Amino acid sequence: MEWLSLVVWTIIAALALPLAAGAIFGRMSLGVQALAGIGGLALLIVICIEGLLTGVAWTAVGLGFLGALASMIAGFSLSSEHGGLIRGVEAVEEQQAMMVGAQMMLFMVAAMLTLLVALNVGRA
């Protein structure tokens, strides 16, 4: 179960890094989701190397839910009518909103998979 969680967290981190550039335009929630994605990946790497550390696993679960919340806020602010002030920024915000929508679901999947890791489900 740890390895499946690690794969999902890797995909999240790969999506989070390009989206973090949106924090430049005042979308701080995009910066928060990037920190949650990178932090969750780092914690899962520690779990895969060191074995199950319950506190680390529960922290990764919390980062999954924090990332999902930050992605929801970012998606709302990116898709609002009062969005970009510059015309070229609107197209970028539309693409970011599409990526955030996919990432929000991945954060929820990662949180649930990491919850199973924290509860020690699926271990022999």
C-alpha positions in Angstrom: 0.0 0.0 0.0 2.9 2.3 0.7 4.2 2.0 -2.9 0.8 2.8 -4.4 0.6 5.9 -2.1 4.1 6.9 -3.2 3.1 6.7 -6.9 0.1 9.0 -6.3 2.1 11.5 -4.2 4.7 11.6 -7.0 2.1 12.5 -9.5 0.7 15.2 -7.2 4.2 16.6 -6.7 4.7 16.7 -10.5 1.5 18.7 -10.9 2.1 20.9 -7.9 5.4 22.4 -9.0 4.2 24.1 -12.2 1.0 25.3 -10.4 3.1 26.9 -7.6 4.0 29.6 -10.1 0.4 30.9 -9.7 1.4 32.2 -6.3 3.2 35.0 -8.1 -0.2 36.3 -9.3 -1.5 36.4 -5.7 -3.0 32.9 -5.5 -1.4 31.8 -2.2 -3.5 28.6 -2.1 -1.4 27.4 -5.1 1.7 27.8 -3.0 0.1 25.9 -0.1 -0.9 23.0 -2.3 2.6 22.8 -3.6 4.1 22.6 -0.1 1.5 20.0 0.8 2.3 17.9 -2.3 6.1 18.0 -1.8 5.8 17.4 1.9 3.5 14.4 1.4 5.9 13.0 -1.1 8.9 13.4 1.3 7.0 11.8 4.1 6.0 8.8 2.0 9.6 8.4 0.9 10.6 8.3 4.6 7.8 5.7 5.2 9.0 3.5 2.3 12.7 3.6 3.5 12.3 3.4 7.2 9.1 1.3 7.5 5.8 2.3 9.0 6.2 5.3 11.3 2.7 6.0 12.5 3.2 9.7 13.3 4.8 10.3 9.9 1.9 8.5 8.2 -0.7 10.5 10.0 1.1 13.8 9.1 1.0 12.7 5.5 -2.8 12.1 5.8 -3.1 15.6 7.1 -1.1 17.1 4.3 -3.4 15.2 1.8 -6.4 16.9 3.3 -4.7 20.3 3.5 -3.7 20.0 -0.2 -7.2 19.1 -1.2 -8.6 22.1 0.7 -6.0 24.4 -0.8 -6.8 23.0 -4.3 -10.5 23.7 -3.7 -9.8 27.3 -2.7 -7.4 27.7 -5.7 -10.0 26.3 -8.1 -12.7 28.6 -6.8 -10.5 31.7 -7.0 -9.1 30.7 -10.5 -12.6 30.2 -11.9 -14.3 33.2 -10.4 -15.4 36.0 -12.7 -13.1 38.6 -11.0 -10.0 36.7 -12.0 -7.1 38.0 -14.1 -6.6 41.7 -14.6 -4.5 41.1 -17.7 -5.9 39.4 -20.8 -2.9 37.0 -21.2 -3.2 35.9 -17.6 -6.8 34.6 -18.1 -5.7 31.8 -20.4 -3.1 30.7 -18.0 -5.6 30.8 -15.1 -8.0 28.6 -17.1 -5.3 26.0 -17.6 -4.3 26.2 -14.0 -7.9 25.7 -12.9 -8.1 22.6 -15.1 -5.0 21.2 -13.5 -6.1 22.1 -10.0 -9.4 20.2 -10.5 -7.5 17.0 -11.4 -5.0 17.6 -8.6 -7.8 18.0 -6.0 -9.1 14.6 -6.7 -5.6 13.1 -6.6 -5.1 14.7 -3.1 -8.2 13.0 -1.9 -7.0 9.6 -3.3 -3.6 10.1 -1.8 -5.1 11.0 1.6 -7.3 7.9 1.6 -4.4 5.6 0.5 -2.1 7.2 3.1 -4.9 6.7 5.7 -4.8 3.0 4.9 -1.1 3.0 5.4 -1.4 4.8 8.7 -4.0 2.3 9.9 -1.7 -0.5 8.8 -4.2 -2.1 6.4 -2.9 -4.4 3.7 0.4 -5.4 5.5 1.3 -9.0 6.1 
